[in-house]
Amino acid sequence: MPICSGGESSQAAKWYVYMILCSDDSLYTGITTDIERRFQQHAEGRGAKYFRGRHPLQVVYREEGHSRSSASRRELQIKALNRAEKVLLTVKC
């Protein structure tokens, strides 16, 4: 799984942008300060409503070193990509 840098270098740079491969072969994008905890929440049905009809399989991409603001902006950029572009992110930075 690629681990890319978000470019922030301050103390506030503790946020991650991540993508999860789902049971229906879709890619879910989100932000968090703790990817393992957030994945577990999704798996237990306590995360996003997106997972009500599907199950998370694995984290396939993450970017580290973001502030909350830059993580939110990057999340929106990734969500605007088409599937092929998202898949490219999962194989390279």
N, C-alpha and C positions, 0 to 999 in steps of 0.2 A: 504494500500500500504506500503510495507516495505521501511524503510528509513535506509540505511546502511552507515557506516562510511568508508571513503576511507583511513584513517590512517594518513593523513597529518595534522600537527598542526600549521603551520606557517600562516602568513598573506596571502600568496599566495594560500592558500587552500580555494578558493572561487568557484571552478568548480564542476559541478555535472555531473554524468553519469546517463542517464535515458533510460527507455524503454516505448514506446507508443504502445498500442493495436490499430490496424488499422481495418478499415471496412471489409477488406478481411481476418480477423483473423490472420494476420501476426503481428510480433513484430518488431518494428523499434527501433534501439539503436542509441543514439547520446550523445553529450556533450554540455554543455552551462553554463553560469553564472547565468541565470535566466530562470528557467523551465517554469513558467507561460507565460512569453513573447515568449519563443521559441515555446511552444505549440500553442499559438495564431497565430504565423507566419505560422506554418505548416497548421493550420486550414484555414487560409486565402489564402493559395497557395503561400506564399512568403518564405516558408522554403525549405526543401530538395526536389529534383526532385522525390524522392521516393513517395511522396504524390500526384503526378499528376494523378495516376489511382486509388487512394484509399484515404480514409479520416481518420484522427486521431480520435479515440474515447475517449481514456483517458490515462493518465500516469499511468502505472501499477507498476513501479519500479523506484527508484532513489537512488543513492549513493552520499553522500555529503563529503566535506572535502578534495577534490582533488586539486592539482595544475593542470595547463593546461597539463603538460607533463604526470602526472600520470593518469589524466582523459582520455587522448588519448590512453595510454597503456591499461587501463581497458576496454575502448570501444572496442578495437581490441580483447581482451580476450573474452568479452561477445559475440561479433559477430562471434567468432569461435565456440561457443557452438551450440549444436543442439537445436531444439525447446523444447524438453522435459527438457533439462538442463536450458534453459531460463525460462520456466514456473516455475521450482523449485525456481529460484531466486525471482520470483514475490510473492511467498508465505512464504519465509523465508529469513533471512540474512545469 
